[in-house]
Amino acid sequence: MARGQLATEGAGGLSLRAVARDMGMVSSAIYRYFPSRDDLLTALIVDGYNAIGEVAEQADAASPAGDYPGRWLAVGRAVRDWALAHPHEYALVYGSPVPGYQAPQQTIGPAARAATVFAKIISEAYLAGVLRRPAGGPGAPESLRADAAALRESIMPGVPDDVIAAAVTCWAGLFGLLSFELFGQFENVISDRAAFFAYAVGGLGRLAGLPG
């Protein structure tokens, strides 16, 4: 019922009373499960992130371990398939922030699941010696050092700052492609969006240093 409200009212219009009414419950009953609207939003956000993370993990596990570009593309396609099938849930976690809502600590782990899969592919390719480090351009900004160290500690062990910077750029680019497609920016611009997505995500993988 709450997901139905997301589709019709958007996250900002989510109402515990309306959800209870749609479920045939008295409004007081739902507060035993979700004390506030923000608690319900948090549950939906955690579910959304976990769903995206799960399809990413499954796509990676189903791909040959040494085919790093193939893994990168398979994970990107799996995330896109999920996003197209669940546009309102995607918008909740990757769209505009909900006014007045502050995501609690419990969303951090689920939010990192999909990113961790992409980071694992880059890290394993680098440690296997098949990833090309960025060349011919400026190095990662000095101000990134602390952030890169944190990412190296958590999800990209052994990876240097310039590779981390490129990987984050490409990760953001992949989700930018998804957002453009789902939020209508490709209307009257790209007709075969599946083919374009595969082309663009392959290019992002090469930008991150994966072999062509």
C-alpha positions in Angstrom: 0.0 0.0 0.0 2.8 2.4 0.8 4.5 1.7 -2.5 1.1 2.5 -4.2 1.1 5.8 -2.5 4.6 6.5 -3.7 3.4 6.0 -7.2 0.4 8.3 -6.9 1.4 10.9 -4.3 5.2 10.8 -4.3 7.4 10.4 -1.2 6.5 13.9 0.1 2.8 13.0 0.1 3.2 9.7 1.9 0.6 9.5 4.8 0.4 6.9 7.5 -3.3 7.5 7.9 -3.9 7.0 4.1 -1.8 3.8 4.2 -3.8 2.5 7.1 -7.1 3.4 5.4 -6.0 1.5 2.2 -5.2 -1.5 4.3 -8.5 -1.4 6.1 -6.9 -0.7 9.4 -7.8 2.0 12.0 -5.2 4.7 11.8 -3.9 4.0 15.3 -2.9 0.5 14.5 -0.3 1.4 11.9 1.5 3.5 14.5 2.4 0.3 16.3 4.6 -0.6 13.3 5.7 2.8 12.2 5.6 5.5 14.8 6.0 8.3 12.2 6.0 8.9 8.5 9.8 9.1 8.6 9.9 5.6 10.0 7.8 4.3 7.1 10.0 6.2 4.6 13.1 4.7 6.2 11.7 1.2 5.8 10.9 1.9 2.2 14.3 3.4 1.5 16.1 0.4 3.2 14.0 -2.0 1.1 14.8 -0.1 -2.1 18.5 0.0 -1.5 18.6 -3.7 -0.5 16.6 -4.6 -3.6 19.1 -2.7 -5.9 22.0 -4.2 -4.0 20.6 -7.7 -4.3 20.2 -7.6 -8.1 23.7 -6.1 -8.4 25.2 -8.9 -6.3 23.4 -11.6 -8.2 24.4 -10.3 -11.6 28.0 -10.1 -10.5 28.0 -13.6 -9.0 26.5 -15.0 -12.3 29.3 -13.5 -14.4 32.7 -15.1 -15.0 35.1 -13.8 -12.3 37.9 -12.8 -14.7 35.6 -10.9 -17.1 35.7 -7.6 -15.4 34.1 -5.5 -18.3 31.4 -8.2 -18.6 30.7 -8.1 -14.9 30.6 -4.2 -14.9 28.1 -4.3 -17.8 26.0 -7.1 -16.3 25.6 -5.3 -13.0 24.7 -2.1 -14.8 22.1 -3.8 -16.8 20.6 -5.6 -13.8 20.3 -2.3 -11.9 18.7 -0.7 -14.9 16.2 -3.5 -15.3 15.3 -3.1 -11.6 15.0 0.7 -11.9 12.7 0.4 -15.0 10.5 -2.1 -13.2 10.4 0.0 -9.9 10.6 3.6 -11.0 9.0 5.0 -7.9 11.2 3.1 -5.6 14.2 4.2 -7.6 13.0 7.8 -7.4 12.7 7.5 -3.6 16.4 6.5 -3.2 18.0 8.3 -6.1 15.6 11.2 -6.8 15.1 14.5 -5.1 15.4 14.5 -1.3 12.1 14.3 0.6 11.6 17.7 2.3 12.1 17.5 6.1 13.4 13.9 6.0 16.9 13.0 7.4 18.1 9.5 6.5 19.2 7.7 9.7 22.3 5.6 10.2 20.5 2.4 9.3 20.2 3.4 5.6 24.0 3.5 5.1 24.7 -0.2 4.9 21.9 -0.9 2.4 22.8 2.2 0.4 26.4 0.9 0.0 25.5 -2.5 -1.4 25.3 -1.7 -5.1 28.3 0.7 -4.9 30.3 -2.1 -3.2 29.7 -4.4 -6.1 31.0 -1.9 -8.7 33.9 -1.1 -6.3 34.7 -4.8 -6.0 34.9 -5.2 -9.8 37.4 -2.2 -10.1 39.4 -3.4 -7.1 39.7 -7.0 -8.3 40.7 -5.8 -11.8 43.4 -3.5 -10.4 44.8 -6.2 -8.1 44.8 -8.6 -11.0 46.9 -6.2 -13.0 44.5 -5.7 -15.8 43.1 -2.3 -15.0 44.8 0.7 -16.7 45.4 3.6 -14.4 44.1 7.0 -15.6 46.7 8.8 -17.8 47.1 12.0 -19.7 45.0 14.1 -17.3 45.3 15.8 -14.0 45.6 13.6 -10.9 43.0 13.3 -8.3 42.6 16.5 -6.3 44.6 16.7 -3.0 41.3 17.3 -1.2 40.1 13.8 -2.1 42.9 12.1 -0.1 40.8 11.6 3.0 37.8 10.4 1.1 39.8 8.0 -1.0 41.5 6.6 2.1 38.0 5.9 3.6 36.9 4.2 0.5 40.1 2.2 0.3 39.6 1.1 3.9 35.9 0.1 3.4 35.3 -1.2 -0.2 38.4 -0.7 -2.4 41.4 -2.2 -0.6 44.8 -1.6 -2.2 43.5 0.8 -4.9 45.3 4.2 -5.4 43.6 7.5 -5.2 43.5 8.2 -9.0 41.7 4.9 -9.7 39.2 5.5 -6.9 38.5 9.0 -8.3 37.9 7.5 -11.7 35.7 4.7 -10.3 33.5 7.2 -8.3 33.2 9.3 -11.4 32.0 6.3 -13.5 29.7 5.1 -10.7 28.0 8.5 -10.6 27.8 8.5 -14.4 26.0 5.2 -14.5 23.3 6.4 -12.1 23.1 9.6 -14.0 22.2 7.6 -17.1 19.5 5.8 -15.2 18.1 9.0 -13.8 18.1 10.7 -17.2 16.1 7.7 -18.6 13.7 7.4 -15.8 13.0 11.1 -15.3 12.4 11.8 -19.0 15.6 13.7 -20.1 16.1 11.2 -23.0 12.7 11.8 -24.5 13.1 12.9 -28.1 16.8 12.4 -27.8 17.5 8.6 -27.5 15.1 6.0 -28.9 16.9 2.7 -28.4 17.8 3.3 -24.7 18.8 -0.2 -23.9 21.5 -0.2 -26.6 22.6 3.3 -25.7 22.8 2.3 -22.0 25.0 -0.7 -22.9 27.3 1.5 -25.1 27.6 4.2 -22.4 28.1 1.9 -19.5 30.8 0.1 -21.5 32.5 3.4 -22.1 32.3 4.3 -18.4 34.0 1.0 -17.6 36.8 1.8 -20.0 37.1 5.3 -18.4 37.4 3.6 -15.0 40.3 1.6 -16.5 38.7 -1.7 -17.4 40.0 -3.4 -20.6 37.9 -2.8 -23.7 
